[in-house]
């Protein structure tokens, strides 16, 4: 029997997850802008009608909306989506114009834009590094401790005691590296480099497929080799090493995200696996019902996703702005405003189309379309 965290818990968990992450993202932009002397006209916490707010001594209006699902920061001079100067900006007095976003040098604008995604990634590093201090880091060697009968490893003649040195040409250092590589590649054939009795060998192996379901009824199709660890080992992590471990784990997660997206684009993984806000809300409720460690882990994962996605070179995202800044730096002049305008229109259309698609996917995952088909039938 599957468990359901309930609608109210999912909504609460989603607000606790997305709201602070978007706030932290925008705070990154705000702090970088303030460092370079850019005036922030508004910092909104939440969306919708303002229910409370105040104006600080710098002239920034801090607004609290009725829907606590994120926020935004609006800098002086940032008067259109493409952040292009317009007649209203040119009409400002010189002292006010000097404090606007557009008046700042290119490198400062780039840092202000990149600060949002950077803070999201830094938050994930902090969380994952903290978990490393609390629970230690896995140091289990990549040695085969046992072979499952009928599994992929048995079919490829792997043996107990073999040390796996590389998978698909990628070096592995711990047993977790094996797990992370294999679970993303069900039914794929890869080269396996091993060391047996001190002698290097290579063989081809087709990764097995295992279908799993968790306590909430979510089903997963993952890759399995059919091997067990020789011995589970963990080592303590000190405070000085924690940031390095957090950076490494964040990098590993980003690598897995890129590989998953590549598999979707190339058709090796189903488009149905793309999820949107509804599935994130469901996952939030499930994680919160399992306990705070699981929920905080999900916060780290979503923070990495938010930072990574915003760095993609898509107009309307931070990465799109950075792309145009790079072009501006190369050609030593701003991109044509008409090109910027059409690019941002196209970026907005693409993002709306993606949101529509993932929402359709989410509704399908919840069985809405099957239910409607049953009613119609």
Helices and strands as residue ranges (DSSP letters): H 7-14, I 15-19, H 20-35, E 40-55, E 61-75, H 87-90, H 94-97, G 101-103, H 106-135, E 137-138, E 144-147, H 152-155, E 163-167, E 170-171, H 175-183, E 189-196, E 199-206, E 208-213, E 219-224, E 227-229, E 234-235, H 239-265, G 271-273, H 277-290, H 292-310, H 318-331, H 337-365, H 368-376
